[in-house]
Amino acid sequence: MIVGGGPAAGNSAALREHGRDGPVVGSEGERPSVRPPPSKDCLLGESVAYERLPYLDTEQYDLGMDTGHFHRGGYDRVVFRGNKENRKFIAFWMPGRQMLAGMAVNVWDVIVPIGDLIRSRADFDDAALTDPDRPLDSLLP
């Protein structure tokens, strides 16, 4: 990875993916298979693409949460699907009609489709995102 004209590794390395710049930092418990590409490959001049969506997952007593994100600000609203009051919902951070980040709270097996929606860079309709009867993967272009 190149930072300021020279190679960099670790948290000082900024990645460019899908037109978004910024550091990609994993959680401490993140499996090695989902971390950014090995620094040695980048430092040796290899062209290595980071294809995975940064994510965080946690389970705390009665709350489980998965997030997939390129969230660095710049959103104008958060769109919710599900029921916030009973803490079972999906939230989408939206700059305009594109999706920047998604979070599933006590909703399981949706982080892969959320990641697909984010990576698609497609325009989404809020009504479709909030409709619990529409499977998330049906929203892909």
MIDOSE-1310 file (N, C-alpha, C; in nm, 2 decimals, decimal comma, always signed):
residues 141
mivg	+0,08/-0,12/+0,00/+0,00/+0,00/+0,00/+0,09/+0,12/+0,00; +0,05/+0,22/-0,07/+0,13/+0,35/-0,08/+0,06/+0,46/+0,00; +0,13/+0,52/+0,09/+0,09/+0,63/+0,17/+0,19/+0,74/+0,16; +0,15/+0,85/+0,12/+0,24/+0,97/+0,11/+0,36/+0,94/+0,01
ggpa	+0,34/+0,86/-0,09/+0,45/+0,83/-0,18/+0,53/+0,71/-0,15; +0,52/+0,65/-0,03/+0,60/+0,54/+0,00/+0,52/+0,42/+0,06; +0,58/+0,31/+0,07/+0,50/+0,19/+0,12/+0,46/+0,21/+0,27; +0,35/+0,15/+0,31/+0,31/+0,15/+0,45/+0,24/+0,02/+0,48
agns	+0,23/-0,01/+0,61/+0,17/-0,14/+0,65/+0,09/-0,11/+0,78; +0,00/-0,20/+0,81/-0,07/-0,19/+0,94/-0,18/-0,08/+0,93; -0,21/-0,02/+1,05/-0,31/+0,08/+1,06/-0,28/+0,21/+0,99; -0,15/+0,23/+0,95/-0,11/+0,35/+0,88/-0,14/+0,34/+0,73
aalr	-0,17/+0,22/+0,68/-0,20/+0,20/+0,54/-0,34/+0,24/+0,51; -0,36/+0,32/+0,40/-0,49/+0,36/+0,36/-0,52/+0,28/+0,23; -0,64/+0,22/+0,22/-0,68/+0,14/+0,11/-0,78/+0,22/+0,02; -0,77/+0,20/-0,11/-0,87/+0,25/-0,20/-0,95/+0,14/-0,25
ehgr	-1,08/+0,14/-0,22/-1,17/+0,03/-0,27/-1,30/+0,09/-0,30; -1,36/+0,06/-0,41/-1,49/+0,10/-0,45/-1,50/+0,26/-0,44; -1,39/+0,33/-0,47/-1,39/+0,47/-0,47/-1,39/+0,54/-0,33; -1,37/+0,46/-0,23/-1,37/+0,52/-0,09/-1,23/+0,50/-0,03
dgpv	-1,17/+0,61/+0,02/-1,04/+0,61/+0,08/-1,05/+0,60/+0,23; -0,96/+0,54/+0,29/-0,95/+0,54/+0,44/-0,89/+0,41/+0,49; -0,86/+0,41/+0,62/-0,80/+0,29/+0,68/-0,90/+0,18/+0,69; -0,86/+0,06/+0,68/-0,94/-0,06/+0,70/-0,88/-0,12/+0,83
vgse	-0,96/-0,12/+0,93/-0,91/-0,17/+1,06/-1,00/-0,28/+1,11; -0,95/-0,39/+1,14/-1,03/-0,51/+1,18/-1,04/-0,51/+1,34; -1,14/-0,58/+1,39/-1,15/-0,60/+1,53/-1,04/-0,69/+1,58; -1,01/-0,69/+1,71/-0,90/-0,77/+1,77/-0,93/-0,92/+1,75
gerp	-1,06/-0,96/+1,75/-1,09/-1,10/+1,74/-1,11/-1,14/+1,60; -1,09/-1,06/+1,50/-1,12/-1,09/+1,36/-1,03/-1,21/+1,32; -1,09/-1,30/+1,24/-1,01/-1,41/+1,19/-0,91/-1,36/+1,09; -0,79/-1,42/+1,09/-0,69/-1,38/+0,99/-0,73/-1,39/+0,85
svrp	-0,83/-1,48/+0,82/-0,87/-1,49/+0,68/-0,95/-1,37/+0,63; -0,99/-1,28/+0,71/-1,07/-1,17/+0,67/-0,99/-1,04/+0,69; -0,87/-1,04/+0,73/-0,79/-0,92/+0,75/-0,74/-0,88/+0,61; -0,69/-0,75/+0,60/-0,64/-0,70/+0,48/-0,52/-0,79/+0,43
ppsk	-0,49/-0,78/+0,30/-0,39/-0,87/+0,25/-0,25/-0,85/+0,32; -0,17/-0,96/+0,31/-0,04/-0,95/+0,39/+0,04/-0,83/+0,34; +0,10/-0,76/+0,44/+0,18/-0,64/+0,41/+0,30/-0,67/+0,33; +0,36/-0,79/+0,35/+0,48/-0,82/+0,28/+0,45/-0,82/+0,13
dcll	+0,33/-0,87/+0,08/+0,30/-0,87/-0,06/+0,30/-0,72/-0,11; +0,24/-0,63/-0,04/+0,24/-0,49/-0,08/+0,37/-0,43/-0,08; +0,45/-0,46/+0,02/+0,58/-0,40/+0,03/+0,68/-0,45/-0,07; +0,65/-0,57/-0,12/+0,74/-0,63/-0,23/+0,69/-0,59/-0,37
gesv	+0,59/-0,50/-0,37/+0,55/-0,45/-0,50/+0,44/-0,53/-0,57; +0,38/-0,63/-0,50/+0,27/-0,71/-0,55/+0,14/-0,62/-0,55; +0,06/-0,64/-0,65/-0,06/-0,57/-0,66/-0,17/-0,66/-0,59; -0,21/-0,62/-0,47/-0,30/-0,70/-0,39/-0,43/-0,62/-0,37
ayer	-0,54/-0,67/-0,41/-0,67/-0,60/-0,38/-0,73/-0,65/-0,26; -0,79/-0,56/-0,18/-0,86/-0,60/-0,06/-1,01/-0,61/-0,10; -1,06/-0,73/-0,11/-1,20/-0,74/-0,16/-1,31/-0,76/-0,05; -1,27/-0,77/+0,07/-1,37/-0,80/+0,17/-1,42/-0,67/+0,24
lpyl	-1,54/-0,67/+0,28/-1,60/-0,56/+0,35/-1,56/-0,56/+0,49; -1,51/-0,45/+0,55/-1,48/-0,45/+0,69/-1,60/-0,48/+0,77; -1,59/-0,55/+0,88/-1,71/-0,58/+0,96/-1,67/-0,60/+1,11; -1,77/-0,60/+1,19/-1,76/-0,62/+1,33/-1,88/-0,70/+1,37
dteq	-1,86/-0,80/+1,46/-1,97/-0,87/+1,51/-1,95/-0,88/+1,66; -2,06/-0,88/+1,74/-2,05/-0,90/+1,88/-2,18/-0,96/+1,93; -2,17/-1,03/+2,04/-2,28/-1,08/+2,11/-2,27/-1,05/+2,26; -2,36/-0,97/+2,31/-2,36/-0,93/+2,45/-2,49/-0,96/+2,52
ydlg	-2,50/-1,06/+2,60/-2,62/-1,10/+2,67/-2,73/-1,13/+2,57; -2,83/-1,04/+2,57/-2,94/-1,06/+2,48/-2,94/-0,98/+2,35; -2,82/-0,93/+2,31/-2,80/-0,85/+2,19/-2,69/-0,91/+2,10; -2,72/-0,94/+1,98/-2,62/-0,98/+1,88/-2,62/-0,88/+1,77
mdtg	-2,51/-0,84/+1,72/-2,50/-0,74/+1,62/-2,39/-0,77/+1,52; -2,42/-0,75/+1,39/-2,32/-0,76/+1,28/-2,32/-0,63/+1,21; -2,21/-0,58/+1,17/-2,20/-0,46/+1,08/-2,11/-0,49/+0,97; -2,15/-0,44/+0,85/-2,06/-0,43/+0,74/-2,06/-0,29/+0,69
hfhr	-1,94/-0,24/+0,66/-1,94/-0,09/+0,64/-1,82/-0,04/+0,57; -1,84/+0,07/+0,50/-1,74/+0,16/+0,46/-1,77/+0,30/+0,53; -1,82/+0,29/+0,65/-1,87/+0,41/+0,71/-1,76/+0,49/+0,76; -1,75/+0,61/+0,70/-1,66/+0,71/+0,75/-1,73/+0,85/+0,75
ggyd	-1,85/+0,85/+0,78/-1,93/+0,97/+0,78/-1,99/+1,00/+0,64; -2,04/+1,11/+0,62/-2,09/+1,15/+0,49/-2,23/+1,09/+0,46; -2,30/+1,04/+0,55/-2,44/+0,99/+0,53/-2,54/+1,10/+0,57; -2,66/+1,10/+0,50/-2,76/+1,20/+0,54/-2,87/+1,14/+0,62
rvvf	-2,88/+1,01/+0,63/-2,99/+0,95/+0,70/-2,96/+0,80/+0,73; -3,03/+0,75/+0,83/-3,03/+0,60/+0,86/-3,17/+0,55/+0,84; -3,17/+0,44/+0,76/-3,30/+0,38/+0,72/-3,31/+0,25/+0,80; -3,43/+0,23/+0,86/-3,45/+0,11/+0,95/-3,55/+0,01/+0,89
rgnk	-3,51/-0,12/+0,90/-3,60/-0,23/+0,86/-3,62/-0,31/+0,99; -3,75/-0,33/+1,03/-3,77/-0,41/+1,15/-3,82/-0,33/+1,26; -3,80/-0,38/+1,38/-3,86/-0,31/+1,50/-3,75/-0,27/+1,60; -3,73/-0,14/+1,60/-3,62/-0,08/+1,69/-3,66/-0,10/+1,84
enrk	-3,79/-0,10/+1,87/-3,83/-0,11/+2,01/-3,80/-0,24/+2,07; -3,82/-0,35/+1,99/-3,78/-0,48/+2,05/-3,64/-0,53/+2,01; -3,56/-0,43/+1,96/-3,42/-0,45/+1,93/-3,40/-0,57/+1,83; -3,48/-0,57/+1,73/-3,46/-0,67/+1,62/-3,48/-0,59/+1,49
fiaf	-3,37/-0,54/+1,43/-3,38/-0,46/+1,31/-3,25/-0,46/+1,23; -3,26/-0,40/+1,11/-3,15/-0,38/+1,03/-3,14/-0,23/+1,00; -3,03/-0,17/+1,01/-3,01/-0,02/+0,98/-2,92/-0,01/+0,86; -2,95/+0,09/+0,78/-2,87/+0,12/+0,66/-2,83/+0,27/+0,67
wmpg	-2,70/+0,30/+0,66/-2,65/+0,43/+0,65/-2,64/+0,47/+0,50; -2,71/+0,58/+0,47/-2,74/+0,62/+0,33/-2,69/+0,76/+0,30; -2,59/+0,77/+0,21/-2,56/+0,91/+0,16/-2,63/+0,91/+0,02; -2,74/+0,99/+0,02/-2,82/+0,99/-0,10/-2,90/+0,86/-0,12
rqml	-2,89/+0,80/-0,23/-2,96/+0,67/-0,26/-2,86/+0,55/-0,25; -2,74/+0,57/-0,22/-2,64/+0,46/-0,21/-2,63/+0,42/-0,06; -2,58/+0,30/-0,04/-2,57/+0,24/+0,09/-2,42/+0,24/+0,13; -2,39/+0,30/+0,24/-2,25/+0,31/+0,29/-2,22/+0,21/+0,40
agma	-2,32/+0,17/+0,48/-2,30/+0,08/+0,59/-2,43/+0,01/+0,62; -2,42/-0,11/+0,68/-2,54/-0,18/+0,73/-2,51/-0,24/+0,86; -2,61/-0,25/+0,95/-2,60/-0,32/+1,08/-2,72/-0,40/+1,10; -2,70/-0,53/+1,14/-2,81/-0,61/+1,18/-2,81/-0,63/+1,33
vnvw	-2,92/-0,60/+1,40/-2,93/-0,62/+1,54/-3,03/-0,73/+1,57; -2,98/-0,84/+1,63/-3,06/-0,96/+1,66/-3,14/-1,01/+1,53; -3,08/-0,99/+1,42/-3,13/-1,04/+1,29/-3,02/-1,12/+1,23; -3,04/-1,25/+1,20/-2,92/-1,33/+1,17/-2,92/-1,37/+1,02
dviv	-2,80/-1,40/+0,97/-2,78/-1,45/+0,83/-2,81/-1,34/+0,73; -2,79/-1,22/+0,76/-2,81/-1,11/+0,66/-2,69/-1,03/+0,63; -2,57/-1,05/+0,69/-2,46/-0,97/+0,67/-2,40/-0,99/+0,53; -2,41/-1,11/+0,47/-2,36/-1,13/+0,34/-2,45/-1,05/+0,24
pigd	-2,58/-1,06/+0,24/-2,66/-0,97/+0,15/-2,64/-0,82/+0,17; -2,62/-0,78/+0,30/-2,59/-0,64/+0,33/-2,46/-0,60/+0,26; -2,36/-0,68/+0,27/-2,23/-0,65/+0,20/-2,25/-0,65/+0,05; -2,33/-0,74/+0,00/-2,35/-0,73/-0,15/-2,42/-0,60/-0,19
lirs	-2,51/-0,56/-0,11/-2,58/-0,43/-0,14/-2,48/-0,32/-0,14; -2,40/-0,31/-0,03/-2,30/-0,20/-0,02/-2,21/-0,20/-0,14; -2,15/-0,32/-0,17/-2,05/-0,33/-0,28/-2,11/-0,30/-0,41; -2,24/-0,32/-0,43/-2,30/-0,30/-0,56/-2,30/-0,15/-0,60
radf	-2,29/-0,06/-0,50/-2,30/+0,09/-0,53/-2,42/+0,13/-0,60; -2,53/+0,05/-0,59/-2,65/+0,08/-0,66/-2,73/+0,18/-0,59; -2,83/+0,24/-0,65/-2,92/+0,33/-0,59/-3,04/+0,25/-0,53; -3,08/+0,28/-0,41/-3,18/+0,21/-0,34/-3,30/+0,30/-0,30
ddaa	-3,42/+0,25/-0,30/-3,54/+0,31/-0,26/-3,56/+0,28/-0,11; -3,58/+0,39/-0,03/-3,61/+0,37/+0,11/-3,72/+0,27/+0,14; -3,83/+0,28/+0,06/-3,95/+0,19/+0,08/-3,91/+0,05/+0,06; -3,83/+0,02/-0,04/-3,78/-0,12/-0,06/-3,69/-0,17/+0,05
ltdp	-3,60/-0,08/+0,10/-3,52/-0,12/+0,21/-3,59/-0,15/+0,34; -3,70/-0,08/+0,36/-3,77/-0,10/+0,49/-3,88/-0,21/+0,48; -3,90/-0,26/+0,36/-4,01/-0,37/+0,35/-3,95/-0,50/+0,40; -4,01/-0,55/+0,51/-3,95/-0,68/+0,56/-3,99/-0,80/+0,48
drpl	-4,09/-0,78/+0,39/-4,13/-0,89/+0,30/-4,05/-0,91/+0,18; -3,96/-0,82/+0,15/-3,87/-0,83/+0,04/-3,73/-0,88/+0,08; -3,69/-0,99/+0,04/-3,55/-1,04/+0,07/-3,45/-0,94/+0,03; -3,35/-0,92/+0,11/-3,24/-0,82/+0,08/-3,18/-0,85/-0,06
dsll	-3,15/-0,98/-0,09/-3,09/-1,00/-0,22/-3,17/-0,97/-0,34; -3,30/-0,96/-0,32/-3,39/-0,92/-0,43/-3,37/-0,77/-0,47; -3,31/-0,69/-0,38/-3,28/-0,55/-0,41/-3,16/-0,53/-0,49; -3,08/-0,63/-0,52/-2,96/-0,61/-0,60/-3,00/-0,59/-0,75
p	-2,92/-0,50/-0,82/-2,95/-0,47/-0,96/-2,93/-0,59/-1,05
